[in-house]
Amino acid sequence: MNNRELLDKMDGLLRQADFAENRIAAILTENQDLHARNKRLELNLRTQKKELDALKEAFKTLQLQRALSGHPDARHQAKLKINQFIREIDQCLAQLQE
């Protein structure tokens, strides 16, 4: 190989190295963006889970209020729910005594 061929080959390798370096930089930037997006989504998910839990609790409270309002079907549901709570409390007490 003569000097010209070596210089051409070296130039080609330098261009490939530059391309690879630019590609790596782009991938690293994209990776950082994806990590930031992932953190935002995780925070959003935690917030939505808290909101869902609060809504579930409000729904239970509303059902109990409606049950205590006096409608026969509602009273029956309330009695069933109260009995369920009593059973859960009894189970907790039994576990504490063990």
N, C-alpha and C positions, 0 to 999 in steps of 0.2 A: 504494500500500500504506500502510496506517496503522501506527501504532506497535505495536499489538497483534499484527498479522500479522507484522511484522518480529521482534518478541520471540518469537513462536511458532516462526518459521523459525530464529532464532538458537538457541533451545532445542533444536530438532530437530538442528541441526548440531552443537551441543555434545554431545548424546547419541551421535551417530554418531562423533564424534571420540573420545569416551570409550570406546565400544565398540571402535573401531579400535586405540586405545592398549592396551586390555586384551588384545585378540587378539594384537597384536604381542608383548606381554610373555609371553603364554602360548606363542607360537611360539618365542621366544628361549629360554625355559626348556626347552621340549621339545628344541630344537636342542642345548643344552648337555648335556642328559641323553643324547641320542643320540650325541654326541661321546664322552662318558665311556664309554658302553656299547661303542662302536666300539673304543676303546682297550683296554678289558678283553678284548674278543673277539680283537683282534689279538695281545695278550699270550698269551691262551689258545692261539691257533693256533700261535704260535711255540713255546710249551712243548710242545704236542702233536707238532709236527714234530720237535723234538729227541728226544722220547720215541720216536717212530716210527723215527728214524734209529738210535737206540741199540738198539731191538728188532731192526731189520734186521741190524745188525752182530752182535748176539748170536745171531741165527738163522744167519747165515753161519758164525760160529764153531762153533755147535752142529753144523751140517751137516758141517763139516770134521772135528770131533772124531768124529762118528759114522762118517765116511768112513774115518778112520784106525783105527777099532775092529777092522777085520779082515774084515768082511763083504765078499764078492767084489763085489757091486754097489756097495757103498759105496766100496771101494778104487778101482773104475773111475771113479766120480764124482770122487773125490779127485784122481786122476791128471789127469782132464780140467780140473778147477779149477786145479790147480798149473800145468798147461800154459798155461792162459788167463792166469794171473798172470805167467808167464815172458814170454809174448808182450807183455803190457802193459808190463812192465819194459823189454823190448827196444825197444818203441816210444818209451818215455820217453827211453831212452839215445840212440836215433837222433835224436830231436828236440833233445836237449842238444848233440849233436855238430854239428848244422847251424849 
